[in-house]
Amino acid sequence: MINRNCKFHVIMVIVLVFFVFSGLSCASTAKSKPAAKGTAANTPANATLVTTAGTDEATAALNRGDDYFQVGEYSSAISEYTFALRTLPNNTSALNNRGLSYIFSGNYEKAVIDYTAAIDLEPDNPVFLNRRGSAFCLMGEADKAIDDFTSELRIDPDNKNTEALVAGIEKTKLNLQKEKSELEQMIQP
């Protein structure tokens, strides 16, 4: 019962968030942490050209991933985002979009991994918390979902959709507990 209720609410929230952000391209919103000293971005000029070429290829992969996602080809989108993440491992847009592709293709565990990585990079991003919570919910992990949604509400307290989602999950949990208690009473002599 939790899975069915969660799935409906999660899909509604995901669709709403997707429409809000659908006008943005990964390339225009790409956020990567600066490279540490001694990494490719801080090497001599000739190596920087290789890095720039790699970044251009990664950006092109992000755009292709967006195109595949828009037409529902999630497996191809995942491949493109994965390619981009090889060059830009801290790119939260690629992690976000690959995670969402995993959710839409039913691979919730991998979505949780991507959103956990994105949250590690941007802990105050409510979208990442919402989507990881959605993946947990779809996995039947209601307590973990509520934790993420509650964290999201601390950052974005005016989000009525998430507020309603948390209330729905908690109500479903209470109903299940009540049903379990009633069944246990019926079983006892």
Backbone as CSV, one residue per row, in Angstrom:
resi,resn,N_x,N_y,N_z,CA_x,CA_y,CA_z,C_x,C_y,C_z
1,MET,0.815,-1.191,0.000,0.000,0.000,0.000,0.861,1.259,0.000
2,ILE,1.948,1.235,0.744,2.847,2.393,0.748,3.409,2.605,-0.652
3,ASN,3.834,1.523,-1.313,4.429,1.670,-2.636,3.472,2.312,-3.627
4,ARG,2.204,1.865,-3.656,1.246,2.401,-4.607,0.955,3.866,-4.310
5,ASN,0.718,4.201,-3.054,0.469,5.596,-2.663,1.673,6.466,-2.960
6,CYS,2.846,6.002,-2.579,4.071,6.758,-2.813,4.294,6.960,-4.296
7,LYS,4.093,5.901,-5.076,4.392,5.989,-6.501,3.574,7.090,-7.153
8,PHE,2.276,7.161,-6.832,1.430,8.195,-7.416,1.932,9.579,-7.033
9,HIS,2.165,9.801,-5.733,2.608,11.115,-5.274,3.997,11.456,-5.799
10,VAL,4.867,10.477,-5.820,6.230,10.716,-6.289,6.221,11.105,-7.758
11,ILE,5.470,10.384,-8.554,5.415,10.706,-9.979,4.842,12.104,-10.177
12,MET,3.831,12.464,-9.400,3.262,13.812,-9.509,4.312,14.870,-9.174
13,VAL,5.069,14.668,-8.103,6.100,15.632,-7.713,7.194,15.690,-8.763
14,ILE,7.632,14.534,-9.255,8.689,14.496,-10.260,8.234,15.217,-11.528
15,VAL,7.021,14.938,-11.963,6.515,15.592,-13.172,6.454,17.097,-12.969
16,LEU,5.970,17.526,-11.803,5.898,18.955,-11.524,7.289,19.589,-11.544
17,VAL,8.232,18.968,-10.858,9.591,19.498,-10.825,10.198,19.479,-12.225
18,PHE,9.935,18.411,-12.979,10.483,18.328,-14.323,9.971,19.474,-15.189
19,PHE,8.661,19.753,-15.126,8.122,20.838,-15.936,8.675,22.190,-15.511
20,VAL,8.921,22.367,-14.227,9.470,23.624,-13.754,10.873,23.833,-14.308
21,PHE,11.666,22.757,-14.345,13.051,22.870,-14.763,13.295,22.458,-16.213
22,SER,12.268,22.043,-16.944,12.483,21.500,-18.282,13.044,22.517,-19.266
23,GLY,12.873,23.780,-19.019,13.420,24.786,-19.916,14.916,24.949,-19.788
24,LEU,15.513,24.354,-18.782,16.949,24.493,-18.558,17.697,23.344,-19.203
25,SER,18.807,23.648,-19.800,19.662,22.622,-20.389,20.739,22.251,-19.388
26,CYS,21.183,21.023,-19.449,22.274,20.598,-18.565,23.498,21.462,-18.770
27,ALA,23.769,21.786,-20.004,24.976,22.557,-20.288,24.903,23.937,-19.659
28,SER,23.712,24.524,-19.629,23.609,25.877,-19.078,23.551,25.881,-17.565
29,THR,23.191,24.744,-16.963,23.088,24.705,-15.513,24.160,23.839,-14.884
30,ALA,25.101,23.361,-15.677,26.124,22.452,-15.169,26.924,23.121,-14.062
31,LYS,27.033,22.394,-12.946,27.800,22.899,-11.817,28.822,21.856,-11.440
32,SER,30.054,22.206,-11.517,31.114,21.298,-11.106,31.972,22.011,-10.095
33,LYS,32.433,21.271,-9.117,33.356,21.861,-8.155,34.690,22.103,-8.844
34,PRO,35.403,23.163,-8.470,36.697,23.426,-9.084,37.661,22.276,-8.829
35,ALA,38.527,22.069,-9.794,39.505,20.991,-9.670,40.536,21.353,-8.608
36,ALA,40.976,20.343,-7.898,41.997,20.548,-6.870,43.343,20.775,-7.532
37,LYS,44.263,21.414,-6.813,45.599,21.640,-7.356,46.239,20.299,-7.678
38,GLY,46.929,20.283,-8.821,47.596,19.056,-9.232,46.715,18.176,-10.108
39,THR,45.466,18.596,-10.373,44.606,17.811,-11.238,44.694,18.365,-12.651
40,ALA,43.983,17.724,-13.569,44.089,18.069,-14.989,43.842,19.550,-15.261
41,ALA,42.917,20.163,-14.553,42.598,21.568,-14.818,43.729,22.508,-14.401
42,ASN,44.675,22.036,-13.611,45.781,22.879,-13.155,47.129,22.402,-13.689
43,THR,47.106,21.791,-14.868,48.334,21.309,-15.480,48.778,22.279,-16.567
44,PRO,49.912,22.029,-17.199,50.409,22.945,-18.228,49.403,23.183,-19.356
45,ALA,49.667,24.244,-20.155,48.735,24.703,-21.177,48.352,23.613,-22.175
46,ASN,49.308,22.797,-22.628,48.969,21.781,-23.626,48.010,20.742,-23.043
47,ALA,48.120,20.432,-21.778,47.199,19.499,-21.137,45.835,20.139,-20.937
48,THR,45.795,21.447,-20.749,44.527,22.144,-20.583,43.691,22.021,-21.853
49,LEU,44.343,22.002,-23.034,43.611,21.831,-24.279,42.900,20.484,-24.296
50,VAL,43.560,19.451,-23.806,42.936,18.139,-23.723,41.757,18.195,-22.774
51,THR,41.934,18.863,-21.632,40.859,18.982,-20.659,39.681,19.742,-21.247
52,THR,39.960,20.826,-21.982,38.895,21.592,-22.607,38.157,20.733,-23.621
53,ALA,38.889,19.971,-24.418,38.243,19.084,-25.383,37.389,18.057,-24.655
54,GLY,37.893,17.516,-23.568,37.124,16.550,-22.774,35.871,17.180,-22.189
55,THR,35.999,18.431,-21.741,34.849,19.133,-21.188,33.811,19.389,-22.275
56,ASP,34.265,19.757,-23.467,33.343,19.961,-24.587,32.597,18.673,-24.922
57,GLU,33.323,17.557,-24.926,32.679,16.265,-25.192,31.677,15.924,-24.098
58,ALA,32.035,16.217,-22.856,31.126,15.949,-21.738,29.870,16.807,-21.849
59,THR,30.046,18.082,-22.215,28.899,18.969,-22.383,28.003,18.482,-23.515
60,ALA,28.600,18.030,-24.603,27.820,17.473,-25.714,27.055,16.227,-25.250
61,ALA,27.699,15.401,-24.427,27.032,14.208,-23.893,25.863,14.604,-22.991
62,LEU,26.048,15.642,-22.180,24.944,16.126,-21.339,23.753,16.541,-22.205
63,ASN,24.030,17.256,-23.274,22.956,17.706,-24.168,22.273,16.530,-24.861
64,ARG,23.071,15.546,-25.299,22.471,14.353,-25.907,21.625,13.603,-24.883
65,GLY,22.129,13.529,-23.651,21.357,12.882,-22.587,20.023,13.577,-22.372
66,ASP,20.041,14.901,-22.382,18.786,15.659,-22.252,17.826,15.324,-23.388
67,ASP,18.374,15.257,-24.608,17.528,14.937,-25.773,16.908,13.553,-25.637
68,TYR,17.718,12.571,-25.236,17.193,11.220,-25.048,16.145,11.191,-23.939
69,PHE,16.404,11.915,-22.860,15.453,11.943,-21.748,14.107,12.504,-22.210
70,GLN,14.151,13.590,-22.970,12.922,14.256,-23.424,12.017,13.322,-24.222
71,VAL,12.594,12.361,-24.924,11.790,11.437,-25.731,11.600,10.079,-25.042
72,GLY,11.993,9.986,-23.785,11.749,8.776,-23.010,12.725,7.644,-23.247
73,GLU,13.859,7.925,-23.854,14.879,6.896,-24.069,15.872,6.950,-22.903
74,TYR,15.420,6.434,-21.763,16.168,6.583,-20.521,17.482,5.820,-20.514
75,SER,17.517,4.659,-21.156,18.768,3.891,-21.197,19.852,4.666,-21.949
76,SER,19.484,5.267,-23.064,20.443,6.077,-23.828,20.833,7.323,-23.051
77,ALA,19.864,7.928,-22.370,20.163,9.107,-21.551,21.160,8.746,-20.458
78,ILE,20.942,7.611,-19.805,21.843,7.164,-18.740,23.260,6.982,-19.294
79,SER,23.386,6.395,-20.482,24.710,6.204,-21.098,25.404,7.537,-21.339
80,GLU,24.671,8.519,-21.835,25.262,9.830,-22.111,25.673,10.537,-20.822
81,TYR,24.820,10.501,-19.810,25.158,11.143,-18.538,26.353,10.439,-17.887
82,THR,26.418,9.122,-18.026,27.547,8.365,-17.481,28.838,8.778,-18.185
83,PHE,28.780,8.936,-19.508,29.948,9.394,-20.260,30.395,10.767,-19.751
84,ALA,29.453,11.675,-19.566,29.781,13.029,-19.084,30.407,12.969,-17.693
85,LEU,29.908,12.086,-16.851,30.418,11.997,-15.480,31.834,11.421,-15.415
86,ARG,32.270,10.725,-16.443,33.662,10.242,-16.462,34.624,11.427,-16.528
87,THR,34.236,12.465,-17.253,35.072,13.658,-17.380,34.775,14.662,-16.277
88,LEU,33.507,14.786,-15.912,33.067,15.767,-14.914,32.372,15.036,-13.760
89,PRO,33.141,14.320,-12.925,32.525,13.472,-11.899,31.732,14.231,-10.831
90,ASN,31.978,15.521,-10.690,31.252,16.309,-9.682,30.160,17.168,-10.294
91,ASN,29.733,16.829,-11.496,28.713,17.608,-12.172,27.338,17.212,-11.633
92,THR,26.758,18.097,-10.851,25.489,17.766,-10.198,24.333,17.679,-11.187
93,SER,24.414,18.405,-12.293,23.350,18.294,-13.308,23.341,16.889,-13.915
94,ALA,24.521,16.361,-14.206,24.600,15.011,-14.774,24.120,13.977,-13.751
95,LEU,24.527,14.144,-12.494,24.064,13.229,-11.441,22.548,13.309,-11.285
96,ASN,22.022,14.520,-11.269,20.587,14.736,-11.125,19.824,14.082,-12.278
97,ASN,20.247,14.372,-13.499,19.511,13.870,-14.651,19.656,12.364,-14.827
98,ARG,20.841,11.832,-14.507,20.989,10.376,-14.580,20.126,9.718,-13.502
99,GLY,20.119,10.327,-12.302,19.278,9.797,-11.239,17.810,9.785,-11.628
100,LEU,17.347,10.855,-12.252,15.952,10.914,-12.686,15.682,9.882,-13.781
101,SER,16.655,9.678,-14.659,16.519,8.639,-15.693,16.418,7.262,-15.045
102,TYR,17.217,7.042,-13.995,17.118,5.770,-13.273,15.738,5.613,-12.645
103,ILE,15.188,6.677,-12.064,13.855,6.589,-11.468,12.833,6.207,-12.529
104,PHE,12.862,6.887,-13.662,11.883,6.622,-14.708,12.064,5.242,-15.335
105,SER,13.251,4.661,-15.234,13.452,3.311,-15.766,13.314,2.245,-14.678
106,GLY,12.939,2.668,-13.469,12.662,1.715,-12.396,13.866,1.245,-11.611
107,ASN,15.026,1.838,-11.825,16.226,1.435,-11.109,16.455,2.402,-9.934
108,TYR,15.643,2.231,-8.911,15.614,3.169,-7.792,16.892,3.145,-6.963
109,GLU,17.511,1.971,-6.855,18.742,1.871,-6.069,19.853,2.735,-6.672
110,LYS,19.992,2.686,-7.994,21.020,3.499,-8.649,20.671,4.984,-8.562
111,ALA,19.387,5.294,-8.584,18.969,6.693,-8.421,19.393,7.199,-7.049
112,VAL,19.209,6.378,-6.022,19.618,6.763,-4.666,21.120,7.036,-4.625
113,ILE,21.905,6.218,-5.297,23.364,6.413,-5.321,23.702,7.759,-5.964
114,ASP,23.080,8.060,-7.106,23.360,9.338,-7.773,22.915,10.527,-6.924
115,TYR,21.738,10.451,-6.339,21.266,11.585,-5.545,22.060,11.741,-4.251
116,THR,22.545,10.647,-3.705,23.409,10.743,-2.529,24.698,11.472,-2.892
117,ALA,25.267,11.144,-4.056,26.478,11.848,-4.511,26.186,13.326,-4.750
118,ALA,25.047,13.628,-5.353,24.684,15.027,-5.607,24.466,15.781,-4.296
119,ILE,23.841,15.132,-3.321,23.604,15.756,-2.007,24.924,15.993,-1.292
120,ASP,25.874,15.079,-1.450,27.202,15.290,-0.860,27.852,16.557,-1.417
121,LEU,27.608,16.839,-2.701,28.180,18.019,-3.340,27.387,19.293,-3.034
122,GLU,26.065,19.168,-2.957,25.182,20.308,-2.697,24.141,19.907,-1.650
123,PRO,24.520,19.896,-0.373,23.621,19.393,0.665,22.347,20.214,0.866
124,ASP,22.320,21.441,0.409,21.135,22.278,0.599,20.283,22.381,-0.662
125,ASN,20.433,21.451,-1.587,19.633,21.470,-2.801,18.354,20.656,-2.560
126,PRO,17.195,21.324,-2.492,15.961,20.607,-2.183,15.535,19.627,-3.275
127,VAL,15.900,19.885,-4.519,15.522,18.977,-5.609,16.175,17.616,-5.412
128,PHE,17.452,17.600,-5.034,18.153,16.333,-4.841,17.539,15.553,-3.677
129,LEU,17.212,16.246,-2.597,16.582,15.584,-1.452,15.215,15.022,-1.843
130,ASN,14.459,15.799,-2.608,13.136,15.355,-3.036,13.233,14.106,-3.899
131,ARG,14.147,14.123,-4.829,14.231,12.985,-5.751,14.798,11.738,-5.080
132,ARG,15.751,11.917,-4.165,16.229,10.730,-3.442,15.114,10.194,-2.554
133,GLY,14.374,11.106,-1.920,13.221,10.682,-1.122,12.200,9.952,-1.975
134,SER,11.998,10.423,-3.195,11.070,9.761,-4.113,11.542,8.353,-4.439
135,ALA,12.835,8.204,-4.697,13.379,6.877,-4.990,13.213,5.954,-3.782
136,PHE,13.513,6.482,-2.583,13.313,5.669,-1.375,11.853,5.245,-1.249
137,CYS,10.955,6.177,-1.495,9.530,5.884,-1.396,9.141,4.771,-2.369
138,LEU,9.603,4.871,-3.585,9.289,3.857,-4.591,9.908,2.504,-4.253
139,MET,10.964,2.512,-3.448,11.587,1.261,-2.998,10.858,0.684,-1.786
140,GLY,9.902,1.437,-1.255,9.194,0.993,-0.059,9.889,1.380,1.226
141,GLU,10.869,2.262,1.152,11.635,2.722,2.309,11.013,4.026,2.830
142,ALA,9.821,3.911,3.412,9.057,5.100,3.813,9.797,5.970,4.820
143,ASP,10.463,5.363,5.788,11.152,6.163,6.806,12.287,6.994,6.199
144,LYS,13.040,6.390,5.294,14.123,7.130,4.637,13.548,8.231,3.744
145,ALA,12.436,7.931,3.085,11.786,8.936,2.245,11.334,10.123,3.089
146,ILE,10.710,9.838,4.208,10.241,10.917,5.091,11.419,11.744,5.590
147,ASP,12.530,11.088,5.913,13.725,11.832,6.352,14.176,12.824,5.275
148,ASP,14.234,12.364,4.021,14.665,13.257,2.942,13.647,14.369,2.698
149,PHE,12.376,14.020,2.693,11.348,15.041,2.460,11.326,16.068,3.596
150,THR,11.548,15.601,4.813,11.593,16.521,5.951,12.801,17.444,5.835
151,SER,13.943,16.895,5.412,15.130,17.735,5.183,14.857,18.750,4.085
152,GLU,14.166,18.326,3.056,13.802,19.245,1.970,12.933,20.382,2.510
153,LEU,11.982,20.046,3.380,11.084,21.072,3.920,11.814,22.058,4.828
154,ARG,12.907,21.623,5.451,13.708,22.569,6.244,14.345,23.626,5.342
155,ILE,14.707,23.214,4.125,15.321,24.131,3.161,14.254,24.952,2.439
156,ASP,13.156,24.298,2.092,12.074,24.931,1.331,10.753,24.720,2.080
157,PRO,10.541,25.471,3.168,9.379,25.223,4.027,8.029,25.525,3.365
158,ASP,8.015,26.219,2.260,6.753,26.568,1.601,6.329,25.563,0.532
159,ASN,7.039,24.453,0.418,6.734,23.462,-0.607,5.529,22.626,-0.164
160,LYS,4.378,22.999,-0.645,3.117,22.333,-0.252,3.026,20.913,-0.816
161,ASN,3.616,20.674,-2.000,3.573,19.322,-2.571,4.307,18.325,-1.685
162,THR,5.486,18.705,-1.235,6.254,17.805,-0.378,5.585,17.662,0.978
163,GLU,5.039,18.744,1.475,4.314,18.695,2.749,3.165,17.684,2.656
164,ALA,2.410,17.733,1.566,1.300,16.802,1.364,1.808,15.371,1.195
165,LEU,2.932,15.222,0.522,3.510,13.901,0.321,3.904,13.269,1.654
166,VAL,4.563,14.034,2.509,4.951,13.531,3.831,3.706,13.141,4.628
167,ALA,2.699,13.994,4.602,1.461,13.697,5.330,0.822,12.416,4.801
168,GLY,0.819,12.233,3.487,0.247,11.022,2.897,1.006,9.765,3.286
169,ILE,2.324,9.850,3.282,3.132,8.689,3.670,2.906,8.358,5.137
170,GLU,2.900,9.387,5.985,2.684,9.147,7.412,1.297,8.564,7.669
171,LYS,0.279,9.050,6.962,-1.073,8.524,7.118,-1.115,7.062,6.689
172,THR,-0.470,6.745,5.584,-0.427,5.366,5.099,0.275,4.460,6.106
173,LYS,1.376,4.961,6.679,2.081,4.167,7.699,1.175,3.906,8.908
174,LEU,0.453,4.935,9.345,-0.457,4.763,10.483,-1.560,3.763,10.156
175,ASN,-2.110,3.835,8.963,-3.147,2.881,8.560,-2.611,1.461,8.538
176,LEU,-1.398,1.289,8.044,-0.792,-0.046,8.030,-0.554,-0.564,9.441
177,GLN,-0.093,0.319,10.325,0.120,-0.081,11.716,-1.202,-0.487,12.361
178,LYS,-2.259,0.265,12.069,-3.582,-0.042,12.622,-4.072,-1.384,12.093
179,GLU,-3.935,-1.599,10.780,-4.341,-2.876,10.187,-3.545,-4.031,10.776
180,LYS,-2.261,-3.838,10.978,-1.422,-4.881,11.553,-1.891,-5.201,12.965
181,SER,-2.167,-4.174,13.741,-2.629,-4.362,15.114,-3.959,-5.114,15.143
182,GLU,-4.871,-4.742,14.250,-6.163,-5.427,14.188,-5.996,-6.887,13.795
183,LEU,-5.105,-7.155,12.851,-4.859,-8.544,12.462,-4.264,-9.357,13.596
184,GLU,-3.330,-8.737,14.336,-2.729,-9.437,15.467,-3.765,-9.747,16.532
185,GLN,-4.708,-8.836,16.745,-5.763,-9.073,17.731,-6.693,-10.192,17.264
186,MET,-6.951,-10.277,15.985,-7.817,-11.324,15.445,-7.155,-12.695,15.557
187,ILE,-5.831,-12.716,15.442,-5.091,-13.983,15.481,-4.994,-14.516,16.908
188,GLN,-4.866,-13.622,17.869,-4.720,-14.040,19.268,-6.007,-14.673,19.760
189,PRO,-5.871,-15.800,20.575,-7.067,-16.497,21.098,-7.820,-15.718,22.126
